C-alpha cells in the first residue's frame, strides 16, 4: 500500500491528555476523499503504526485531522504522538479505510461516544447535520476537562442535538443509556465508539429496543472476551508456496510468517483494524479478533493473522 507524506501543521489541546493533529498533504495533489467513520494508519515513528479516526472537515481535501489520547499503558503510539511529534514534522500515513460506515438515509441515528471515541462520532454528526438528517449525539466522559471538541459540540450548528454526560459512575451511566434507548423511533441506527466496558454496556442496552443489525461499533482496542481459550500449537500451510509451518503455543501466525521472511500486511496487532485479514482455504479458524462480523466468523473463510488461531490441527491460508 502506497503511503502519503504529510506535514503536521497544527497541534492543539482538545482536553486533558487529548491532542488534535492537523495534517497537510505535501505536493500538488489532493488528499483522498473519505466518509465519516474512516480512519488512517499513521506511521508514528520507531516502526510503530497506529490507526486514528479522521475527525476534521471532510470537504477539506488538503488537510486531515486526527485526535490522540495519551494512555497510561501505551503500546508506544500515543506516547510518540504526544511526546515526540512536533508542528512542522513530517509523517507518513495510509489512505483512509472505513470499517464503521454511516448509513446516511436512516430516519434517525443515535451516536454514542465514550472518551476518545468521539473522534469518528463527531465526523458522523458533521455529515448528518450537513444532510439535514435526524440524529442525536450522546457523549460520555470522565468530566468536563476530559470532554474533547467542546467548542464544536456546544457552539456548533448541531449543538441542540448534543447531550454531554460527564463524571457518571457505572450505575448512573447504565441508567442514562437506558433512558436513551427507552423509546427509539422506528428504524433507528446506532453507532457506538469508546472504551470496551462502555461499549459493552451501551450495546447490551441498545439491543433491548434496537435490532442487532442496526447497531454498529468501532473498537480502538481488542475486546478481551475474544482473546480467551487454549493456545495449543498447530500448523499453517501456505497454499501459494506449498510451505507448511508450525505455530507454537506462544506464537501468533503473524509471528511465524515474519520469522520466516514471509511478507504479510499488518498494522494494529490487536485484531481490530483488519489489515492482516487473509483467506482461510481449509481448516477451522479460532477467531480471536474484534474485526470480523459474526457472519464472517461463521463462514470460516477469513482469519486475522495477528491474533486468531486454529481449532483444527492445520489451517491452509491463501498466502
Buried (B, 14 or more C-beta within 10 A) or exposed (E): EEEBEBBBBEBEEBBBBBBBBBBBBEEEEEBBEBBBBBBBBBBBBEEBBBBBBBBBEBEEBEBBBBBBBBBEEBEEBBBBBBEEBEEEBEBBBBBBBBBBEBEBEBEBBBBBBBBBBBBBBBBBBBBBBBEEBEBBBBBBBBEEEBBBBBEBBEEBEBEEBBEBBEBBEEEEBBEBBBEBBEEBEEEBBBBBBBBBEBBBBBBEBBBEBBEEEBBBBBBBBBBEEBBEEEBEEBBBBBEEEEEEBEBEEEBBBBBBBBEEEBEBEBBBBBBBBBBBBBEBEEBEBBBBBBBBEEEBBEEBEBBBBBBBBBBBEBBBBEB
